[in-house]
């Protein structure tokens, strides 16, 4: 009887550990696919229709906000807003693809690794070179956490820039998909 209770308790603990650790594994898998430039593997972690709709809404809201700041625009501003909205929609549709996302991630990871390498110096380099490399590289902060039981956010913040959050939704028990970006 004690073995049975212990087995059930162990199963429950392992289940919840995997359940709550699953978004971190998804992030690791996305990074691995990005490093490889593997668009097919990356596509398994992205809900492209939801992501496109979210990005369209975000960018159109930013365009409308910028146009609202310019009160002198009048009717020409309304025409510009309609034109900008159609351009944003077309750009998002053409750029948010598995291949484009894989390319961006591969180049972004490569650039980050090059910046890290630039900050490290060999013994024959002077301390002046090390200091200038560190000053030119931006510091990047990462944070992550659950927003709800089925939503997880991974946020990247660089010095002086607005944070960018990638929002994942649970897809089944243990898998996650990127559905939203907060820019």
N, C-alpha and C positions, 0 to 999 in steps of 0.2 A: 504494500500500500504506500509506504514512504517513497519507494522508487517511482511509483506512478505520479505522485504529487510532485516530486522533484523533477521528473521529466516534463510534466505539464508546465511547471514554473519556469524551467529552462527554455522551453519552447516559447512561452509568452515573452520572456525577456529578450530572446534572440529576435523574435518577430518584431517587437517594438523598436529594438536597436536598428534593425535593417530598415524598418518603416520610416524612422526619423532620420536615418543617415542617407537614404536614397537620393535626395537632391544633391548632396555633396558628390556622390558617385556620378550623377548626371553631369555636374560641372566638370569633373575630372574627364569624363568621356568626351564632352564637348571640346575641352582643351586639347585632348589627344587627337580628335578628328581634325581640329583646326591646325595643329602642328603638321599633320600629315597632308592637309589640304584635301581631305576625303569628304567630298560633298554628299555622297550617298549616306555615309555614316552620320554626318552632321544633320542631314534631313530628318533622321529618326528622332531628333531632339527639338525640332522646330515645327510649330503649327503655322505654316506660312500664311494661310488666309487670315487667321486672327491677328498675326503680327503685322501684315500689310494694312489691315483696317485700322489697327491701333496707331501705326505710324502715320497713316494718312490723316487721321483725326488730330494727332499731335501737331504735325507740321502745318495743317490748315489752320489750327487754332493759333499757332505762333505767327503765321502770315496775317491773319485777321487782327491779331493784337498789334503787330507792327503798323498795319494800315490804319488802325484806330488812333494810333499816336499822331498820325499826320491828318489833322482835322481839315486842312485846306484842300484835300484831294477831291471831295465832293463826288460828282457822278463819275469822274475819271477814276477815282479810287475804287468805286464799286466795280467798274469794269476790270480794273487791275486785279481786284480780289477774285473775281470769277475766273479770270485768265490764270492767275497764280494757282488757284485751287485745281484747275485741270492739269496744269503742269506738275504740281506736286503729286497728284494721283498717278499720272503716267510715269513719273520718275520712280516712285515707290514700287509700282508694279514691275518696272523693268530692272530695278536694282536689288530688290529683295527676292533673290533666287538662291537656290542651293549653291550654285557655282560662285556667285558673287560673295555670298556669306563665307564660304570656305576660303576664297582668295583674301578677303579682308582679315579673317582670323589668322590665316597663315602669315600674311605680311605684318599684321599687328603683333603677333607673338614673336616673329623674327626681329622686328624693330625694338621690342621691349628687351629681348635678350641682348641685342647690340648695345642698347643704352646701359644695361647692367654691366656688360663687358667694358664699356668706355669708362665706367666709374671705378674699375679695378685697375691697378697699375702694377707693373713689374718693378723689381728693385732698381733697375737702371733708369727708370723714369723719375723725374724730379717731383717733389711734393707740390710744386706749382701746377704741373699738368693734372695731377690728381684733384686738386682743389677746383680747378676750372671745369673739369669734367663733371664733378659732383654738382657744381653750381648750375651748369647748363641742363642737367637732367632734372626732370620734375619728379617729385616724390608722389607715389601712388598709394592710396589707401583702399583696402578692400573690406567690405563688410557683407554679411549675409545673415539671413534669418527668415523664419516663418512669418508670414503676414496673417495667415489663417492655416487651418489644417491642410488645405489643398492648394495654397499659394505660398511660394517661396521667392524671396528677392535676393539678388546678388548685385551689390552696388560698388561702383568704381568711382573714386574721387581723385582727381589730380589737383596739384596746387593751383589755386586761382580759377579753376574751371568748375562749372556746375556738375553735380554728380549725375552719373548715368546708371540707371537701375534696369536690370534684366529681370523680368517677372516670369516665373515658371508656374505652370499649373500641373497638378497631379493628373496623370493619364493612366488609370488603372491603380493597382495597389502600390507598385514600386517604381513606376516610370514617370518621367516629367517631360514637359514640352515648353519651350520658350513661346510665350503668347503675347508678350507686351514689353515695350521698352519705354522707360520714363526718361525723357531727355530734358 
